[in-house]
Amino acid sequence: MTHHNKVSILLIVLIIVIYSLYQTRIVSKIPCEKNLTETFIGNFVHISPLHLLSNIYGLYAVSLVEKRLGTKKFCMLISFILILNTLIETLERRILNTSCSIGISGLLFGIFSYELLQKDNVQPILISSLLLSVITDSNKNASIAGHLTGIISGIAASIFL
């Protein structure tokens, strides 16, 4: 990664720090309430080392998107996807009573969907990171909802951004 990947690096550091807070028991409550704040925070929480590593790999893969788009447009893209994911997941939790979803996989799926609709081809590293994310997600029901929400948000980002 280079200086063109500031946001991707920041996200990697953030999820590692938050993971460390859970591993040291400084923080122990998983943010699963049915409100916007806890749903948003859940994007950055990882409690499984394998899921954390797969999402770090995914963030490394999307750093190529950051490099292509530039930091400003990449920030707009991830902000749009994270906000829309949070709104949709909060509604899912309240209306459909879905289980809690944690991890940054939804964002990764959103960026993948965006890239798929914006370019003729998608980098193989991005595809491999998504497959790894699906395989290592510890809660399969939550991952389906989180990944699907990310895909919807990425499609919306490709239309509106």
N, C-alpha and C positions, 0 to 999 in steps of 0.2 A: 504494500500500500504506500501511496505517496501523499504529498501535501494536498492532492486533489480529492482525497478521501476523508476529509475532516469529520464529516457527519457520521460516516460508517464507523470510523474509529471511535468516535464519542459514544455511539450506541453500543459498540462492543464493550468498551470500558464500563458503561452504565450497567449493562446486564451482568457483567462479572462482579461489580461491586455489590449489586443487589443480591446476586446469588451468594456471595460471601456473607452478607448480613444474615441470610437464612441459615447458612451452614454453621455460623458461629452462634446462632440462636439469639442474636441481637434483635432480629425481627422473626416472628414465628407465625403470625396470622396471615393466611392466604387471603388476598383481597377478592372475596366472592359475593359481596353484597350486591343487591340489584340496583346500584346507582352509578352515575357516570364516572365519579371519581375512582371508585374501586375497579370498575371495568377498565378504565384507562390505565391505571397503575398495573393491572394484571398483564398488560402487554410486555412489561419489563421483568416480570418475575419468572424465575426458573428454579425448580427444586431438584431436578434430576441432572446429574452431571452429563449424561449422554445427550439429553435434550439441549442443555446449555451449549455443549460443543457443536452439535449440529446447527444450532442457530448462529453461533459465531461463524461457522463455515458459510452459512447462508448470508450473513452480513458481509463477509469477505466477498462473496459472489456478487452481491448488489453494489459493492463499491465500484464495480465496473460501470454500473448504471449511473452512479454519482459522477464518475469521471466523464462519462459521455454527456450527461445533462448539465454538469456544472453544479456547484454547491447550492446556489440560490434556487434553481428550479428543482433540484433534488429535495431540498428542505420543503418546498411547497408541495411536492409529491407525497413525501412521507407524512407531512402534517395533514394533508387532505385524507390520505388513507387511514391514518390513526384516528382522526376525528370521526370519520364515517364508520370505521370499524367499531368505535366506542359507542356511537349512537345505535347502530344496528344490534350489537351484542347486548346492550342494556335493554333494548326493547325485547329481544329474544328471551332474556332472563326473566323479564317481568311478565310478558304475555304468554310465552310458550313454556315458561318455567324450566329453561334449559340449564344444564350444569355449568359450573364455572369453567372458564377457559383462561389459561395463563400461557405466557410465552409470546415471543415476537414473530411466530410463524405466520400469523394473519397478515402482518405487514409484508413479510417476504412473499406470500402468495399474491398480495395486492400489487407489489412491484413486478412480479412475474407476469401477471395479467396485463398490466400496463405495457410492459415491454413487448409482450406477444402482439398486442394490438397496434403498437407504434412502429415496430420494425418487421422486416421480412423474416428475420431469423433471430433466435434467442441463443445466447451464449450457452454452451453445454454445461459450464460450471453452475449456472443458475438452475438448470434443470436437475442436475445431480444434487444440488443443495436442497431443493424441494422434496425430492425423493427421500433423502436422508432425514429431513424434517418429519415426513409422514411416518417413516419407519421407527424413529426414536421417540415420537410423542407418547408419553406415558398414559394419557387418558384418551383413548380412541374416540369416544363420543364427543368430548370437548374439542378435539382436534378437527373433527369433521366440521363442526359449527364454526370454529375459528378460521379454518382454511377457506371454507365457503364464503364467509363474510369478507375475508381478504380478497378473494376473487371478485366478488361483487364490487368492492370498493375500488379495486384496480381498474375494472371496466368503467366505472363512473369517472375515475381520474382520467382515463384516456379520452373520455368524451368532453369533460369540462376543463381540463388543464391544457 
